[in-house]
C-alpha cells in the first residue's frame, strides 16, 4: 500500500508532463504569440503618469 501511495502521484505527474509536451507539439505557438510573450524593455513600455487623487467629490444637493 505504501508503494502505491508513492507511485500513483509520480505516475500522475508523468502523465501531466507528457500531456503538456503533447500539447506543445500539437499546437505550436505562432510567431506573434512568441513576440508578445517577450518582455519589452523599460524604454519601449509606455509610461503611466500618476495624477494623484481625483479631487473632491461633487457637492451634495
N, C-alpha and C positions, 0 to 999 in steps of 0.2 A: 504494500500500500504506500509506503514512503517513497518507493521508486516511482510510482505513478504520480505522486504529488510533485515530484521534481521533473519528470519527463513531460507531463502534459503542458505546463506553461512554456517549456522550452520548444516543444513542437508547435504550439500556437504562435510563438514569436517567429519561428521559422516560416510558418505559413503566411503571416502578415508581411514579413520581409520579402518573401517570394512574390506575393501579390503586388507589392509596391514596385518591384523590379519589372514584373509583367506589365503593369500599367505604364511604366516609363517606356517600355519597348513598344507597346501597343499604341500609345498616344504620345508621340514625341512632341516636345514643346516647340512652338513656332518661333521664328526669329524675333518677331515683335514681342512675344512673351519674355524671351530672354533679355531683350533690351530694357524692358520695363522693370525687370527684377533687379537690374544693376543699380546700385545706389548712385545718385547724382552727386557730384562734388558740391561743396558748400557755395561756391561762386555761381553755379548753374541753377541752384534751387531758388525759388522766389522768396524774397524776404517779406515777412509779415510784420507790419508795424503795430505796436500796441498803442492804442489810442487812449487807454485809461478807462475810467468809468464812463458810463453813458451820460451822466449828468443827473440832474434832479428829475424826479418823475413829474408827470403832468399834474397841474394843480387840481384839487378836488372841486367839484361844482358847488 
